[in-house]
Amino acid sequence: MHEEYDVLIIGAGLSGIGMACHLQRELPEKRVAILERRDAIGGTWDLFRYPGVRSDSDMFTMGYDFRPWMSPKVLAKGSQIREYITETAREYDIEKHIQFGVKVVSADWSSGQQQWQVSTLHEATGEVRNYSCRFLISCAGYYNYDNGYLPEFPGFEQYKGQCVHPQFWPESLDYRDKNVLVIGSGATAVTIVPAMAGDAAHVTMLQRSPSYYLNAPSYGKLLRALEHLLPKRWVYRFARSCNIGLQRLFYSGAIRWPEVMRDFLLGQVKKALGKDCDMRHFTPKYMPWEQRLCVVPNGDLFKAIKSGKTSVVTDEIESFTEQGVQLKSGEVLEADIVITATGLQLQTFGGMELSIDGNPVQANRLLSYKSVLMQDLPNLAFILGYVNASWTLKADIASRYICRLINYMDAHAYTVVTPRAPEGEASDESAMNTLSSGYIQRGNAELPRQGHHLPWRVLHAYGPDRQMLLDTPIADEWLEFAAK
């Protein structure tokens, strides 16, 4: 089969549905299709099903700008986020444009036809499906859905208990009255540990090094009160505006006054756990926001630790044993179940192969233009959200920029746009260089590059990004336009 569209979107997660909604709002005449590998809407929020899975950003800024999150629930469950995305797709009549179970294998730009030729596989049937489009937009995120990251642990094959990676959580896993060992200290581990603590006999979080924690409320009581005084939409617009500013202030403050922010965050932990807590397990070796903060809603992790149902161990694994792990300190941790919350593997454009007129292109050697387009790749955009703020803040303005760009091209009868970077602009940094997190450092070579100067430099800042993407003229010296 072969189908032709004006715009082809890869991925029906938070970014893909948002992109489709913006197109529906601003360019309703365009023929649009969304190719989604999974069998449901939601992307990340459909994939991850581990206990307690939730947002680690407030939902007022994680919700779409055009469809505000209208609940005082500040940090939402994964199922609630999935429902929100699905309801948004339904409200904007996007569901009819989605083709499920379709894996995008490759995309080749045809200069003669001025189209992307996209080859896919319908995985349930093995059917090869081909598409063509004028504009291709990757909303597939930045990590590999097929494989999470699992270090090569010595003696791993000896372990006789059950081992689970959070990315592939089995629905039937029974951890009641079991001793559980969670390896990791990032957002996933910090979510899983308190969620399992209630039913498990004991949960141990084993970390090589601590992370920073931000104790935050999961429910906005003030917002609920304001709903009785003001129109509901005003209340949540106000909450969104306030939190955008607070996020930026918190991040900028951490960069400018790292010692002050460090003392504040560690002080929160001391207050929550009491004066007798061993701060060795909660004092990172790096400064705040060199890696993403771990949000602890209503202090749930600290409550689990204080209850005695959870413990934190800071050490490295010497080897797995039949019953658990032996640490380099000599201590042995026995466990019925081991959860390897060891992170993600990064991947660009959902793993599809790119080429121009049959010549392979390595996207990880190209610069990103305004963090939306790609150097030397015609009519191709990608959406990566923020890693130092809510993902959707960037996804929203990137989607609006793409709509602006397509409208501009239509108004001037252009059919092709290609960013061209100046000589010597490339740096060694990836488009996600702002964090030193392990998963980003491991996958750094897989990501698009960035340059030394704007618009090739990645800002990671909502205000300047918004101005660059929505207020500055579309045409500049770096964009090459062509017509048939």
C-alpha positions in Angstrom: 0.0 0.0 0.0 1.1 3.6 -0.5 -0.5 6.7 1.0 0.3 10.4 0.4 0.0 13.2 2.9 1.0 16.8 3.4 2.3 16.2 6.9 3.3 12.9 8.5 3.8 12.8 12.3 5.8 10.0 13.9 4.4 9.2 17.4 1.1 9.6 19.2 2.4 10.5 22.5 2.3 13.9 24.3 4.3 15.6 21.5 2.7 13.9 18.6 -0.9 14.6 19.7 0.0 18.2 20.5 1.5 18.7 17.1 -1.5 17.2 15.4 -3.8 19.5 17.4 -1.8 22.6 16.5 -2.1 21.6 12.8 -5.8 21.1 13.2 -6.2 24.5 14.8 -4.0 26.4 12.4 -3.8 24.4 9.1 -7.0 22.3 9.0 -6.9 21.9 5.3 -3.7 19.8 5.4 -3.8 16.1 5.0 -2.2 14.7 8.1 -1.5 11.2 9.4 0.1 10.0 12.7 2.1 6.8 12.6 2.2 5.2 16.1 4.1 2.0 16.7 2.1 1.1 19.8 -1.6 0.1 19.8 -2.7 3.1 21.9 -2.3 6.8 22.4 0.1 8.0 25.1 3.7 7.2 24.1 5.8 7.2 27.2 2.7 7.3 29.4 1.3 4.2 27.7 4.6 2.3 27.8 5.5 2.8 31.5 3.3 0.9 33.9 5.4 0.4 37.0 3.9 1.1 40.4 3.4 4.7 41.2 4.3 6.0 37.7 3.6 9.7 37.6 4.7 13.0 36.3 7.8 14.6 37.7 6.8 18.0 36.5 3.7 20.0 37.6 0.7 19.3 35.3 -0.1 23.0 34.9 3.0 23.4 32.7 3.0 19.8 31.5 -0.5 20.2 30.1 -1.0 21.8 26.7 -1.1 25.5 26.4 -4.3 25.3 24.2 -6.0 22.8 26.6 -5.0 23.6 30.2 -4.8 21.0 32.9 -8.0 21.7 34.9 -7.4 19.8 38.1 -5.7 20.8 41.4 -3.8 17.5 41.1 -0.3 18.9 40.7 1.6 15.6 40.0 -0.6 13.2 38.1 -0.6 9.4 37.8 0.5 8.0 34.5 -3.0 6.7 33.8 -4.4 10.3 34.3 -1.8 11.7 31.9 -2.6 9.1 29.3 -6.3 9.9 29.7 -5.6 13.6 29.3 -3.7 13.0 26.1 -6.5 10.7 24.8 -9.2 13.2 25.7 -7.3 16.0 23.9 -7.0 13.9 20.7 -10.7 13.2 20.9 -11.7 16.8 21.4 -9.7 17.9 18.3 -10.9 14.9 16.3 -7.3 13.6 15.9 -8.0 9.8 16.5 -9.1 9.3 13.0 -5.7 10.4 11.7 -3.7 7.8 13.8 -2.5 4.5 12.3 -1.5 2.2 15.1 1.0 -0.7 15.2 3.1 1.0 12.5 6.9 1.0 13.0 8.8 3.6 10.9 11.8 1.9 9.4 13.3 4.5 7.0 12.7 7.9 5.4 14.3 9.0 2.1 14.0 12.5 0.7 13.4 12.6 -3.0 14.8 15.9 -4.4 13.0 15.3 -7.7 9.6 14.8 -6.1 10.3 17.1 -3.2 8.8 14.5 -0.8 9.8 12.2 1.9 9.4 8.5 1.0 8.7 6.7 4.3 8.9 2.9 4.6 7.1 1.3 7.6 6.3 -2.1 9.0 2.9 -3.1 10.4 4.4 -5.3 13.1 1.2 -7.4 13.8 0.8 -8.5 10.2 4.3 -8.1 8.8 2.9 -5.9 6.1 5.2 -3.3 4.6 3.5 0.1 4.2 4.8 3.0 2.2 4.0 6.7 2.6 5.0 9.9 1.1 4.7 13.4 2.6 5.8 17.0 2.0 6.7 17.5 5.6 8.0 14.9 8.1 7.8 15.5 11.9 9.4 13.2 14.4 7.6 13.2 17.8 9.1 9.9 18.8 11.0 11.3 21.8 14.7 10.6 22.5 14.9 7.1 23.9 14.7 3.5 22.7 11.3 1.9 23.4 12.7 -1.6 22.7 15.5 -1.6 25.2 16.1 0.1 28.5 19.7 0.5 29.8 21.0 -2.5 31.8 24.7 -2.4 33.0 26.8 -5.6 32.7 26.6 -6.6 36.3 29.2 -9.3 37.3 27.6 -12.6 38.1 24.1 -11.4 36.9 23.3 -14.9 35.5 23.7 -16.4 39.0 20.7 -14.6 40.5 17.8 -17.0 41.0 15.2 -14.5 41.9 13.0 -12.4 39.6 14.6 -9.4 37.8 12.5 -6.6 36.3 13.4 -3.5 34.3 10.7 -0.7 34.9 10.4 -0.1 31.1 8.9 -3.6 30.8 6.9 -4.1 33.9 4.9 -7.4 34.0 1.3 -6.8 35.1 1.4 -10.1 37.0 4.3 -9.2 39.2 3.4 -10.1 42.8 5.7 -8.4 45.3 3.5 -8.7 48.4 5.5 -9.6 51.5 8.7 -9.9 49.3 12.1 -8.3 49.9 12.7 -6.0 46.9 15.9 -4.4 45.8 15.7 -1.4 43.6 18.9 -0.5 41.8 19.1 3.2 41.0 18.5 6.7 42.5 16.8 8.6 39.7 13.2 9.6 39.1 12.0 6.1 38.3 13.6 4.6 41.5 12.3 7.4 43.6 8.8 6.7 42.3 8.8 2.9 42.6 10.3 2.6 46.1 7.5 4.3 48.1 4.8 2.9 45.8 6.0 -0.7 46.5 6.8 -0.1 50.2 3.2 -0.5 51.4 2.8 -4.1 50.1 6.4 -5.4 50.1 8.1 -6.9 53.2 10.9 -4.4 52.7 12.3 -2.3 49.9 16.0 -1.3 49.6 17.1 1.4 47.2 20.7 0.7 46.2 22.5 3.7 44.7 26.0 4.4 43.5 25.6 8.0 44.3 22.7 10.1 45.7 20.3 12.5 43.8 18.8 15.8 44.9 15.2 15.6 46.1 12.5 18.3 46.0 9.7 17.7 48.4 6.6 19.0 46.7 2.8 18.9 47.3 0.8 16.7 44.9 -2.4 18.6 45.4 -3.1 22.4 45.0 -5.4 23.3 47.9 -5.2 27.0 47.1 -6.4 26.3 43.5 -9.4 24.4 44.8 -10.3 27.3 47.0 -9.8 29.8 44.1 -12.2 27.8 41.9 -15.1 29.0 44.2 -14.1 32.6 43.6 -12.9 32.8 39.9 -13.7 31.2 36.6 -12.0 27.8 36.5 -10.1 28.5 33.3 -8.6 31.7 34.9 -7.4 29.8 37.9 -5.5 27.2 35.9 -4.1 29.7 33.4 -2.8 31.6 36.4 -1.3 28.4 37.9 0.4 27.7 34.6 1.9 31.2 34.3 3.1 31.2 37.9 4.7 27.8 37.6 6.5 28.6 34.3 8.1 31.5 36.2 8.9 29.5 39.3 10.5 26.7 37.2 12.8 29.2 35.5 13.6 31.0 38.7 14.4 27.7 40.5 16.6 26.5 37.7 18.4 29.9 37.2 18.9 30.2 40.9 20.5 26.8 41.0 22.9 27.8 38.2 23.7 31.2 39.7 23.8 30.3 43.4 24.5 26.5 43.5 25.6 26.4 47.1 22.5 28.2 48.3 20.2 25.8 46.4 22.2 22.9 47.6 21.7 24.0 51.2 18.0 24.5 50.6 17.5 21.0 49.1 19.5 19.2 51.7 17.7 21.1 54.4 14.4 19.8 53.1 15.7 16.2 53.4 17.0 16.8 56.9 13.6 18.3 58.0 11.7 15.4 56.5 13.9 12.6 57.9 14.9 14.1 61.2 18.2 15.0 62.7 19.4 11.4 63.0 19.3 10.6 59.3 22.5 9.7 57.6 23.0 12.5 55.1 25.7 10.5 53.4 22.9 8.8 51.4 21.3 12.1 50.4 24.2 14.4 49.6 25.2 14.3 45.9 28.7 14.9 44.6 27.4 17.3 42.0 25.6 20.6 42.2 21.8 21.0 41.8 20.5 20.8 38.2 23.7 19.3 36.8 21.3 16.4 36.8 17.5 16.5 36.9 15.9 16.9 40.4 13.8 14.0 41.7 10.4 15.2 42.9 9.1 13.6 46.1 5.3 14.3 46.2 4.1 14.9 49.8 7.4 13.4 51.0 6.3 9.8 50.2 9.8 8.5 50.0 10.8 10.0 53.3 7.7 8.7 55.0 8.5 5.2 53.7 12.1 5.5 55.0 10.9 6.7 58.4 8.4 3.9 58.7 11.2 1.3 58.5 9.7 -0.3 55.3 12.4 1.2 53.1 16.2 1.7 53.5 18.8 3.4 51.3 22.2 1.9 50.7 25.0 3.8 49.0 27.6 1.4 47.5 28.6 -0.3 44.3 27.8 -3.9 43.2 30.8 -6.3 43.4 28.7 -9.2 42.0 25.3 -10.7 41.9 24.8 -13.9 43.9 22.1 -16.5 43.8 20.1 -14.6 46.5 20.9 -11.0 45.7 24.0 -8.8 45.4 27.3 -8.5 47.2 28.6 -5.0 47.5 32.1 -3.7 47.2 32.0 -2.9 51.0 31.4 -6.6 51.6 27.8 -6.2 52.6 25.3 -8.7 51.1 21.8 -7.6 50.1 19.3 -10.5 49.6 16.2 -9.9 47.5 13.3 -11.9 46.2 12.9 -9.4 43.4 15.5 -7.0 41.8 14.2 -3.9 40.0 16.9 -2.5 37.7 15.9 1.2 37.5 19.1 1.9 35.7 17.9 4.2 33.0 17.2 4.7 29.3 19.0 4.2 26.1 18.9 7.2 23.9 17.8 7.1 20.3 17.2 9.8 17.6 14.0 9.9 15.5 12.7 6.6 16.8 15.5 4.7 15.3 14.5 5.2 11.7 17.2 5.4 9.0 17.4 8.7 7.1 18.7 9.3 3.6 18.6 11.9 0.8 18.2 10.6 -2.7 19.3 7.2 -1.4 22.5 8.5 0.3 22.5 7.7 4.1 22.5 10.6 6.5 23.8 10.5 10.1 21.6 12.8 12.1 24.0 12.7 15.1 26.5 14.7 13.0 24.1 17.5 12.1 23.2 20.6 13.9 19.8 21.4 15.2 18.3 24.7 14.0 16.2 26.5 16.7 16.0 23.1 18.3 13.3 22.2 15.8 14.8 21.7 12.3 17.9 19.8 11.2 20.9 21.1 9.2 20.8 19.9 5.5 17.6 17.9 6.0 14.7 19.4 3.8 11.2 19.6 5.3 12.0 17.7 8.4 11.3 18.8 12.0 11.7 17.1 15.4 10.2 17.9 18.7 12.3 17.5 21.9 10.9 19.0 25.1 12.8 20.5 28.0 14.8 18.4 30.4 15.2 21.2 32.9 11.5 22.1 32.8 8.2 20.6 31.7 8.5 18.8 28.4 5.4 20.2 26.9 6.4 23.9 27.3 8.9 23.3 24.5 6.7 20.9 22.5 3.9 23.5 22.3 6.1 26.4 21.0 8.0 24.1 18.7 4.7 22.9 17.2 3.5 26.4 16.8 6.7 27.3 15.0 6.3 24.4 12.6 2.8 25.7 11.8 4.2 29.2 11.3 6.9 27.8 8.9 4.4 25.8 6.8 2.1 28.8 6.6 5.0 31.0 5.5 6.0 28.5 2.8 2.4 28.3 1.5 2.1 32.1 1.4 5.2 32.4 -0.7 4.7 29.3 -2.8 7.8 27.6 -1.4 7.8 23.8 -1.4 11.1 23.1 0.4 13.0 24.6 3.3 16.5 23.5 4.3 18.6 24.9 7.1 22.2 25.5 6.1 24.8 25.9 8.9 27.9 28.2 8.4 31.4 26.8 8.2 32.9 26.1 11.7 29.6 26.5 13.6 29.5 22.9 15.0 30.5 22.2 18.6 31.1 19.0 20.4 28.0 19.3 22.4 24.8 17.5 21.9 21.3 19.0 21.8 20.8 17.8 25.4 24.1 18.9 26.9 22.5 20.8 29.8 22.5 17.8 32.1 25.3 15.4 33.1 22.9 12.5 33.9 24.2 9.1 33.1 21.7 8.3 30.4 22.5 11.5 28.5 26.3 11.0 28.8 26.0 7.4 27.6 23.8 8.3 24.6 25.5 11.7 23.8 26.9 10.4 20.6 23.5 9.4 19.3 22.0 12.9 19.6 22.0 15.8 17.1 24.7 18.4 17.7 24.4 22.0 18.5 26.5 25.0 17.4 28.3 27.9 19.1 25.8 30.6 18.3 22.0 31.1 17.8 20.0 29.7 16.0 22.2 26.6 16.2 22.6 26.9 20.0 20.1 25.1 22.2 18.8 27.5 24.9 16.8 25.3 27.3 15.0 28.5 28.3 11.3 29.0 27.7 11.2 32.8 27.5 14.0 33.2 24.9 12.8 30.1 23.0 9.3 31.4 22.9 10.5 34.7 21.4 12.8 33.0 18.9 10.2 30.5 17.7 7.0 32.6 17.8 8.1 36.3 17.4 11.1 36.5 15.1 10.6 36.4 11.3 10.6 33.0 9.7 13.0 33.8 6.9 16.7 34.4 7.9 20.1 33.9 6.3 20.3 30.3 7.4 17.1 29.0 5.9 17.2 28.0 2.2 13.8 28.1 0.5 13.0 26.6 -2.9 9.9 26.3 -5.1 8.9 23.8 -7.8 
